[in-house]
């Protein structure tokens, strides 16, 4: 059945969800991943549907948690047993649930929160991105030529907020003309199209346009405007001598070189170029909904077993992934004595490796000399962790295609699935030792220099690529000043927001720039990030960290980064252990350090501690549970968190900070970047204290970067 037909049946009350279906659970990134596969015309899986009648089950409509009334359903209907997450995601991406402007707020209140978005395709590529829309010369072909990961970075969404009616994509957006009159529907569409085209964003929510087929949909207005803008840019580029008119127009008019002086024919050729591009893009988008979705349709006599069927199909299975295919490729005679590729990797991850003196420079107290990668959770249940597999595959592809230092042709394509799967037996086996050595050194660097205790807690997985690439070089591994520059890059990029989007292209760009800075003594191309440290609007600035920015969600990567930065400075624990001060060292935590307390030996674990305990606020009529569930409560700010030992946390968790601070020495406070101020039991005092901690953290990080830069 075509996707369009599924949408129509859902609108008509013929395709419904039985009441035993779970709620919609997919986060926006999962929806985005599905869309990238759908746009490249890859199968998105079959649906399991049960024929039935409306009295068989209570039911709900796709995208909404509330039950349908009998009047909203057809007597005979199709119950969707498997596929809710996929079809609900696609329905909200391609449909305008807010087209009734008078009642859009009612829809906003009813629809699942993770579906309150509007989705777009960005037409104009950024540097190092594939030009998937043929924007540069207005030559478009189907996305069928691309891998989903190549399309992924061109997909954008905008969260719809009830109060942000001045956002041009908000359903409540109602600008006025020069005379103060609210724009009518057609003028409003033109106004929105102009803004969207200026941002190179094609809206997808008008593609399913069932009820107004005679009315030109918004996305077609936008595509026209983008085309017009680009034609003018191309004409200017031709006049400036930056582009060749024959190269641009010959595909639409093979004889263009014979009448370049004929203004009318040249004008027609420009018009044809734009019209063909527009036609192809519109045709592609409109035909997306005609993709066939395979159905497994159960007859109505299976209705008694519907719930059992639903439970069985949701138990899931295991897909054959890229790593499995590479392991299979690596399996040849000659390596059998060493075991499979997986076995070889597992063995190396369990071995102890010698640390360089440079990586341990600056450590207070006893310096570690050996490092074991398995301490960083690279092995889970005797299997290589998913995170490590991804890192291995990306670096394997880079080292297999390029000699060290030869970076001119390095592009994002080389860390994508099709390039990785193009590797042959020799490339995989010959380059694996280098790749593993580089990654193990990188994990040691993360652990000892960056306070990361677990590979799965790296804020952005792709940040390991530039580190691993550089650490494959023995000179870098043995050089304190070079390692300092890598650490500088890491903190500046993390807290300055470099990896908040387009992580693939950013990591490739950083490999080149970091290598140039470290090995060629070139200019520091990351210095511009200094002022962005904990100050990037919408990502890491004070408002976001204090949870006061309604338009921006706090990223877990940033919260983790703050905790890890503090841990990397080897802060002292909050309380003495056996009358001795204890430093919190990431490598000891990862290795499962044991300490003696009284007569018992315990593993020294880290706890993510609320500096102002949630229980401290219960006297202002808020329970700890209520505060914890309110993601925007100031006490849930990452500025209110630090790592302390499980022992210390157990002893102070019921005390107010003013009480337990009496037992915490000054050096411990400094190590955790805590302001030396009292905290009253009220929201204003909490916010002021955490604001002071923000200032302390930002000052310390910037001072650290100055030292690392040298």
N, C-alpha and C positions, 0 to 999 in steps of 0.2 A: 504494500500500500504506500502511496506517495505521502511524504511528510505533510504536504498541504492538506490532504484528505484527513489525516489524523487530527490536525489542528481544527478542521471544520467539524469533525465528529465531536470533538471535545466541546467546541462552542455550542453545538446543538444538543448537548446533554446525552450523546450516544456513547462516547468514550469516557469512562469515569474510573475513579479509584475506589476499590472496596474499602470499607472502614477499618479493616485490619492492616492496611498498608501503613508503614512507618511514615513519619513526617518527612518533608523535604530537608535534606541534610547537607547537600553539596555546597562547599564554600565557593567563592567567586573564582579562585584559581582553578578549581576542578571544572567549573563551567567553562572557563577560558580554554582549558586543555581539550575538552570535548569539542568546542567550536573550532579549534584549529584543525582537528581531524576531519570534522564535517566540511569545512571550507576547502580542504584538499581532496574532497570526494572519496575519502577512505570510509569503509564500513564502520558504523558506530554500534553495531550489534543488533540482534533481533529482539523483538518484543514478544512477551508471552501474554496472550489475551484469552479470556474466558467468555464465551457467549452466555448471556443470561437475561433475566428480567429485572425490572427495577425493584421488585419486592424481595429479591434474593438477599441483598445486602444493603445496609445503609452505605452511602457513598459520598465522595467529595470530588470537587472539580480539580483538575490539575492546577498547581501553583497556590492553592488556597487550603488552609487547614479546616475551614468550617464545612459542615455537612450541607449537601444539596437538599433542597426541598423536593417533594415528589413532583411538583409542578415544573421544576427545572430539569427533569429527566424524561427520557423517552421510555415507553413501556418495555421495549426490547433494547438492550444495551450491551456494550462490550466492557468487561472489567479488565483493567490493566494490572496484571499480576507482577510483571517484571519490566522495568524501563521507565519508572516514574521519574527518577533523577535526571535521566537523559532527555526525555520528552518535555518535562517541565522546564529544564534549562533552555532548550531550543525554542520552546513556545514563548518564553519571556524575552529571549534575545531578538526574535524576529517579529514579535507582535507589540502593538502599542496598547498596553492595558490601561493607559491613562487618556485614551482619545476622548472620553467624555470629560471635558474640562470642568464642567460644573460639579462633578462628583468624584474627581480624581482622588481627593483626600480619603474618601470612604474606601476606595480600592487600596490606597497606600496602607491604611490601617489593617486591612484584611489579608493582604498577600504576605507570603513568607518574607521575613526580613532580608534574607540573602538573595531574594529575587527583586528587590527594590532598586534596580539599576537600569541604566540605558547603555546599550552597547554600540560600539563604533569600530570601523576599520580605518586605520590611518593610511593615507595614500602616499604621502611623501616619505621616502626613506631617510633615516639618519645615517651619518657616516659609518661605513663598514657593514651596513645592512644590504641585503639583497633587494633589488628594485622589483618587488613582486607585482606591482601594478603597472610596470612599464611607464612610470611617471616621467622619467627623464626625457624620453622622446615620444611620449604618448603612444606606446605600442603595448597593448595588453593581450595576454593569453590567459588561459584558465590556470587556476591555482593547482590544477592536477599535476603540474610539473614540479611542485615543491613538496618538501617534507613538512609535516605539521609544525615542527620546531622553527622552521623558517618563517611561517606565517604568524606564529604565536606572539612575537614582539610587536606586530602591527595591530593586534587586537587591544582595544582599550574600553574601559567602562567608566561610567560616571555614576556615583551614588546619588540617588534621589532623596533629598531631605524635605520634610514638610515645610520648614521655615525658610528655605533658601530659594524663594520664588524669583529672585533676580538672576539665578543661573539660567542661561539660555536654553539648556536642555531640560529644565524643570517644567513639569506639566502646568504649573501655575504661572509661568513666565508671561507677563502681559505688558510689554513696553508700549509707550505712547508716541504719537507722531509729534511734529513740531507745534501743532495746535493744542496739544494736551489730550487728544482723543486716543483711546485704546485701539490698537491696530485690529482690523478685521482678520478673519481666518486666513485669507489668501496673502494679505500683506505680512501677517505674522509668519507664515511659512517662508516667504521670501526673506524676511529679516533673519530668521533662524538659519536658513540655508546659507546666507552670506557669512554669518559668524562661523558656522561649521566648516564651510569651505576655507575660510581664513586659517582654521586650525588643521586643515587637510583631513577632516574626520567625516566619513560617510556613516550616517546613522543606519543601523540595521533594523530598528524597531518599526519601520514603515514598510518592510519588504513583504510581510504577510498582510495584504491590503484587500480583504475579502469584500467588504461592504461598499467601498467607494472606488470601483474599478475605473470609472470615468474620470476620477479626480487624480491628477498627477501626484504621486506620493513624494514625501519629503526627500527621500534619498536620491530621487532623480533630479530634483531641483539642485541638490548639493553637488551631484556629479557634474551637472551642467556648469555650475559656477566654478568648480575646481578646474574643469576643462578650459573655461574662458580665462581664468587666471594664468593657467600654465601656457596657453597659446601666447598670451601677451609677454610672458617671461621668455619664451623661446624666440619670439620675434626680436625682442631686445637683445638676446644673446647673439642672434645672427647679425644684427647691426653692429654690435661691439666686436664681431669677429671671433667670438668664443665658440660658436657652433656653425656647422655647415648646413645651409638651407637645402642643398640637394640630398644630403644624408638624411635630413628630417622628412622631406616631402616625397622623395622618390618612391617609398613603399606604397603611397596612395596615388601617386601620379608618375608613372615611369618616364614620361616625356618632359618632366619639369625643367630639366637642364636646357631644353630647346627654346623655352619662352620665359626665361627669368625676367625679361623686361616687360612682359605683359602683366600689368598690375592686377587686372581682373582675374586672369587664370591663376596667378599666384595666390590671390585672395581666396579663390575657390578651393585651391589645394589645401590651404590652411584650414578652411572650413571643413573639408573632407577629412583631414587628419583628426580634428577634434570630434567630428560626428562619428567616425568609425570607433574611436576610443570609447566615447560615451556609450555607443550602441553595444559594444562588447562587454563593458563593465555592467551595464544594466541587464543585459541578457544573462550574464553569469549569475548575478545576484537573484534575478527572478527565477532562474532555473534551479537554484539551490533547493527550493521547496518541492521540486518535482523528483528529488531523489527517492528511490524506492527503499522503504524500510522493511526488512524481512519480518514476517509475522509467524508465530507459532500459535495457531488458533485452536483452542480446546472447545469441544462441543459442550452443550449445556448439561449433558448427563455426567460431566466431570465435576459438577459444582460442589458435590459433597466432599470432594478431596481438594478443593481450591486452597484452603489455608495450608494444608500439608505441602502442596506443590510450591506455594509461595515460600515456605520456610526452607525447603530443599534448594531451590534455585538461588536463594540468598546466602547460602553457605559459601559460595564462591569457589574458585580454583586457582591454580598457579599458571601464569602465562610464561611462555618461553621468551626470556628477555635478551637484550643485546649481549650481556655478559655470558649467558649460556651459549650463545652462538659463537662468541669469540673463543670460549673454552673448547667448543667442538672443533673449531678451525685449527686450534693449536695442537690437537691430538694427532700426532704422527709417530711413526717408529723412530727410535733414536732418543726420544724423551721419556719413553715408558718407564725406564728405571728410576727416573726422578718423580714419577707420578704425574697426575693430570695438572693442568695449569692451576686449578683451584688448590690442589694439595701443595704445590710449590709455593703459592702465595701464603697459604696458612702457615707453612713451616717458617717462612721468613718473618711473618708478623709475630711469631712466638719467640724469635731469637733476640738476644740482647745485643745492642749496637753501641759502639763507642761514641760518646759525645765529643764534639770539638770544644776546646777551651773558650772559643769565641761565643758560642751559643749560651754558655753559662756565665759570661762576664756580667758583673754587676749583681750577682746573687749574694744575698746576705746569709752568712752561716755556711754550713757544709754544702759543697757543690756536688750535684749528682755527676756521675761519670759514665753510667750506662743507661740505656733507654730501651724499653720494650714496647713496640707499637700496639700489641694486644691490650696493654693497659688503657688504651684510649678507646676501648669498645669497638675495635675494628673487627672483632670476632664476636658473634652473638649465637648462642646455641651451637657452637662448633662450626659455624658457617661464617663466611666473609660477609660483613655488614653491607647493606645496600649503599650506604654513603661511600664506603671505600671502593666498592665496585665502580661507581660512577666516576670517582676521582681517577681511578686506575685507567678506565677506558679513555677518558678525555686526554690524559697525559700520554698514554700509549699512542694515540693518534697523532698528537703533536710531534713526539720524538720519532715516530715512524715516517712522517712526511718531511721533516725538516732537520737538518743538522743544527747543532747548538750554535746560536748566534745568527743564523740565517733566517731572519724574521720578516723580510720584505713581503713575501707572499702569504704570510700567515693570516688567515681570515677565520671568521666564525664558522664557516662551513666545516672546518677540520675537527670541530668537536660535536658534530652532528651525526646522527645514527648512520646515514648512508656512507659517510666517509669512514667511520669506525668499522663498519661491516665490509668495507672494501679492502681492509688489511689482509695480507696473505700470511701463510704459515710462518715463513721466515721472519717477517716484520714483527709478528706477535712474540715469537720466542726469543729473537735476538735482542729486542728492545725491552723486554719485561724486567731483566735485572736492573737496568738503568732507571726505569720507571719506579720500581719498588724502592730502590735506594733513595731516590729523590723524595718519594712520598713519605718514607719513614723519617728522613731528616726533617721534612716539613711538619710531620706530627710532633716531633721533638720540639721544634721551634714553637708550634702552637701551644704545647704543653708548658714549656719552660719560660718562654718569652711573653706569651699572650694570655696565660691564665686559663687555658681551655683544657678541661679535664676529660672531655668525651668528644669523639669525632662528630657525634650527632648533635653537638651543641655549638658547632661552628655557625656563626650568624648567617653567612652566605657560603654555601658549599664551593662555589666557583672561585672564591677568594684564595683557595689553596693552589690554584693553577699557577699564578705568577710566582708564588713562594716556591713551589716545587720545581718550576722551570729553572729558577735562579740557583736553587740549592743542589741541583745536579752538578754544579761547578764546584770543584774542591776549593778553589780560591775563595769563593764566596762563603762556603761553609766554614772556612778557617779564619775569616776576616771579621773582626768585631765591628769595624766601621761600616762594612757592607751589610751586615746583619742589622745594624742599627737603622739603616735606610729602609730595609724591608719592613722593620717594625714601624717606622715612621709612616710608610705608605699604608700599612694595615689600619692603624688607628685613625689616620686622616681620612681614609676612604670609608671606613665604617661609620664614624661619627659625623663625617661631612656629607654623607648621603649618596656617594658614587654608585652604590649597588642597589639603590632603591628600585631601579628599573633597568631593563635591557642588560641583565647580568652577563649573558653570553658575550655580547660585543664588548662590554666593559672589561671583562677578564682578559680578552685577547688584546685589547688596547693597552691594558696595564702591563701585560707581559712585555710588550715592546718598549713602553716608556720606562718601566722599572729597570729593564736590562740596559737601556741606553744610559740612564742616570748612574747606575752602579758600575757598569763595566766600561763605559766610554767617558765617564766623568762629564756628562752633559748637564744641561740645566735641569733643576728639579721641577718637573712638570706637575707636581702635586701640591706645590706651595699655595695655590689658590684656594685649597681646601681649608687652610688654617682658620680663616674667619668663619667657615661653615661649621666648625667643630661645635657640636651640641647647639647649633644655631641655624640649621637648615629648615626653612619654613615648611610646615606640613610634614616634617619627618623627625627632626631632633631638637627643635627649638624649645624654649622654656614652656610655652603654652601647651605643646604636645606632651612634654614630659610630665607636666602637672595635670594632664588630662582635661584641659580647659578648651581645647580646639575641637569644636563640634564637627568640623569638616574633615578631620584627619584621624585615622585610626592609629593608635600606638602599635608599632611593630615589635613582635617578640624578639626579633634579631637585635634591636636596639637595647631592649631590657637586658638580654643576655650579655651584650657587649659591655654594658656598664658594670655588671657583676664581675665579668672576666677581667676588665681593666683593673678594678680594685684588687682582685686576687693576684694579678700579675705583679703587683707591687709588694707582694709578700706581707700583707698586713698582719698585725698580731691579733690573736683571738681575743674576744671580749673578756674572758675570764681566765684566771690562772689555772693550770692543771698541775696538781701535786706541787703547788707553790712555785711553779715555774711559768714564765711567759712562753707561749707557743706561737710560732709563726705559721700562717696558713700557706703551704707550698703546694701548688697545683700538681707537681709531679709525685709528691708523696700521697696526695689524695687519690690520684689515678692508680697508683701502685697498691692501694689498700693498706696504707700505713696503720700499724696497730700501736696503741698506747695503753699504759697500765693506769688504772684508776682504782686505788685501794687494792683489793685482791683479784680484781678481774681485768682481763685483757680485752679491749674493745677496738673495733675498726674505727679509725678517725675519719668521720664523714663530714661533708659540708651540708649545711642547711641554708636554704634561701630564707633569710630572716627579715621580718618587718621591723624596721628600726623603731617606729612607733607602732606597737602591737595593735591589731584590730580590736582586741579586747579593751584597749585603753579608751576606746570611743563609746563603749556600751553605756556609759553614764549619760550620754547625750541622746538617749533613746534610739540607738541603733545597735542591732545585734551584730556579732562578728559575721554570722552567716549572711546577713543582709548586705553588709559592707562588701564582703568578698564577691557577692553576686553582682554588685553594681560596678561595672567596669570603669565607670567615670568617677568613682569616689577617689578623692585625693590620696587616701591612704593606700590605694592600689597602684599608685605611681611607682615607676622604677626607681625614683629618687628616694623612696622609702624602703629600699631593699639593699641588703648586703649579705655576703657570705660569712657565716660564723660556724664553729664546730657544732656537731649535734650535742655534745656535752654542755657547751655554753648555752645553747638554745633551750635545752631542757631545764636549766636552772633559772633562766631569766624570762621565759615566755609569758609568765603571769604577772610580771612586774612592769610598771610604767617606765619609760626611758629615763626619766629623772631619777627613779629609784635605782635601776641597774647601772646607770652611768656613774653612780657613786663608786662602783667597784671596777670601773673601766679606766685604765690609766690614759694619760694624755696621748701617748704615742700610738695607742690603739685607735683613738678617735681620729688622729691625723691620718693614719694608714687607711682608714675607711672613708676619708674625706668628709668627716662629720663636723658641722659647725659647732662652735662652743657656746651654744645658747640654750636657755631653758625652754621647755615646751609646756604650754598650758593646755588644759583639757578642752579645747574648742577648735573648730574648723579653721578659723583665722590664724591661730597659732601654728596649726599643722602646716598650713600652706606657706606661711612665712618661714618656718624651719626648713621645709623641703626646698623652698626657693633659695635659701642660703646654701643648702647643700649643692644645688645646681651650680651656683657661683663657684663653690669650692672645686667641684669636679672639673668644670670648664677651665678654671685657672690651672689646675694641676696637669690636665691633659695637654694644654697648650705649652706649659713649661717643659713637660716631658718631650714634646715634639721638637722644641728648640734644642734640647740636649741631643736627641737622636739624629737630628739633621747635621749636627757638627759644625 
